[in-house]
Amino acid sequence: MKIEVIRRIDFSELERKVREVPLRGKDFDGKEIRVYEHAHISLRTMHPDEVNPTTFYLLRSNLEFQRALREHLMSTQGIDTLNLEGALEILNEKGELWTLTPPIIEVTPRLVRYQPKEGEIYYRDVVKVQIPIINDGAHRIALARELGILFRALFISGADENFPFYAHPNEWSRTKIVDFVPSDKRDKKFYSREDCYALYRDFGVLGCGAPRILGSKS
């Protein structure tokens, strides 16, 4: 593996960029919707069992890549990809550049009805709970879970509730390691609505999407 760290992005710059992240969908006037503009954004050390995945699958190849990337950066530069203090701009042997942020945890509000255990009194009210879900970085968090260690997350709460996360949280037991992306949408995530694409958070502004060539605009 040949990886070069081009630049380290400190937390203040990363926070500013995250506030500019738009949804894929636009408002009625065709303007960008920035759900994190007024959110609370911080770095937080967490245990993998404190967060809920939204995906039903993890790619074995991606998990192996994240394991190899962490081992490589730790051995060559002392950088732990599970304990980043900001983001990294990384260049690979193909001349492709991408940005590695800490795993992104977004707190999503959900209305739930209490399910009593045996012997408990039934509670009839519906309660709004705040659920920390994995927005981005599920493979790294799965790696931390496999290793039994904590990870440092970019923790976002207070996002615009008018534009909820596009998939429901689930348990780690529902998340399977597979060799290929499932063809059936139902095997990918429990999407919250039919038009869920409009609610996708577009992290392309962070450089976290497809790799780009060094020197190109992103």
ROKE-259509 format. One record per residue (C-alpha): residue in one letter; x, y, z. Coordinates in steps of 0.1 Angstrom, whole numbers, plus 5000, padded with zeros to 4 digits. Each point is the difference from the previous one (the first is absolute). Layout:
N
aXYZ/...
END
This chain:
218
m500050005000/k501450344990/i498150285017/e501250365005/v498450255024/i499950334981/r498450215026/r498549995035/i496750195004/d499550125036/f496649985017/s499050364996/e500449984962/l498249664999/e497150145021/r499650294976/k499949774970/v497549775017/r497650295006/e500150054962/v498949644992/p496850014980/l497349754993/r499849844966/g496550154997/k499450374997/d497350225015/f497050144980/d502150284986/g502849764989/k502350125028/e502349775020/i498749875034/r502749995026/v498849795029/y503150045021/e500350384997/h498850065036/a500849655014/h502249925030/i503349854986/s502749855022/l502649735002/r499049725024/t501649685011/m497549714998/h499649635003/p498649834969/d497149865020/e498950355008/v499050064964/n497549844976/p500849914964/t497550084973/t501449754975/f499249634999/y503349914983/l503750085000/l502349914971/r502849765010/s502450184976/n499350345016/l500549865034/e503349854990/f501150334984/q499250205031/r501949755021/a503050024977/l499850384997/r500050035038/e503049775004/h501950174973/l499550365013/m500749895036/s503349834990/t501250274977/q498750325014/g498549935034/i496550094989/d497149805013/t497050024977/l497849915029/n501250295020/l500250304977/e500050355014/g498950154967/a500149874964/l502849894976/e500550064963/i501549684987/l501649924967/n500249644987/e502449844975/k497650084971/g500350375007/e496550015014/l499250235029/w497349965026/t499150135034/l499849775030/t497950155029/p499349845033/p496949774998/i496950225000/i497349945026/e496850184996/v497450025028/t496649944986/p496850055019/r497449724999/l496649975015/v499749675018/r497549815021/y501249835031/q500049624999/p499749875036/k502049705011/e498349725019/g498650125032/e500350374991/i497150244999/y498950114965/y500950364992/r497650154974/d501950314989/v502050054969/v503550135008/k502550184978/v503449855004/q503350114985/i501849714983/p503750024990/i500249844966/i503049934977/n499750254971/d503449934985/g502949775009/a498249675008/h502949794989/r502450175024/i497649985029/a499549634992/l503849975002/a500150175034/r497249765011/e502049714988/l503150125018/g498050085032/i501350365001/l498550365001/f499950234970/r499950374996/a497050134981/l498950324984/f496850035021/i497150204986/s496850085019/g497350264995/a499849954962/d496950154983/e497249775011/n498050094969/f502449784980/p500549685020/f502649744992/y499049794970/a500249665016/h498949855034/p502549885025/n500449635006/e502149775022/w503549874993/s498649654999/r498150104968/t503250114983/k501749724980/i503449994983/v499649924963/d502149984969/f497750204977/v497550285003/p496549855004/s497950044969/d496750035020/k499550355015/r498449835031/d503249835007/k502050325001/k498150225025/f496650065015/y499450324981/s497750245017/r498050114969/e499749944963/d501750334991/c502949945023/y502650114975/a499050375006/l501049965036/y503549874993/r502750215016/d502450094972/f503549975015/g501650074966/v500750365013/l502449835025/g501749804973/c498849685014/g498349874969/a501749874969/p503850054999/r501250304981/i503250084981/l502550215019/g499750364989/s496449974987/k497250205015/s497549825023/
END
